[in-house]
Amino acid sequence: MTHTIEISDDLKDRLDSHCEEDQTIEELLEELVSIYETDGAFLQEGYSE
């Protein structure tokens, strides 16, 4: 089952800019969620707990 989400044109452009060649936004989001689930949070430059 697939679901559709609506995002702004600006967010789509931002996501596209982070996609590697031939990578879809869906694949990028899957990768980001996997990183989040593995690490517990997204790492930010200069951030430490």
C-alpha positions in Angstrom: 0.0 0.0 0.0 1.4 3.4 -0.9 0.5 6.8 0.6 0.8 10.2 -0.9 2.1 13.2 1.0 2.0 16.8 -0.2 5.1 18.9 0.0 5.8 22.4 -1.1 7.7 23.1 -4.4 10.6 24.6 -2.3 10.9 21.4 -0.2 10.8 19.2 -3.3 13.6 21.3 -4.8 15.6 21.0 -1.5 15.2 17.2 -1.5 16.1 17.0 -5.2 19.3 18.8 -4.5 20.3 16.2 -1.9 19.5 13.2 -4.2 22.4 11.4 -5.8 22.4 10.8 -9.5 19.4 8.6 -10.4 18.2 8.6 -6.8 14.5 9.3 -6.2 13.1 11.4 -3.3 11.5 8.2 -1.9 14.9 6.5 -1.8 16.5 9.5 -0.2 13.7 9.6 2.5 14.2 5.9 3.1 17.9 6.4 3.6 17.3 9.3 6.0 14.8 7.3 8.1 17.2 4.4 8.3 19.9 6.7 9.5 17.5 8.2 12.1 16.4 4.8 13.3 20.0 3.5 13.6 21.5 6.6 15.3 18.4 7.7 17.2 18.8 11.2 15.8 20.2 13.1 12.9 23.7 14.3 13.5 24.4 18.0 13.1 27.8 19.5 12.6 29.1 20.8 16.0 26.4 19.0 17.9 27.2 16.6 20.8 25.3 15.1 23.6 
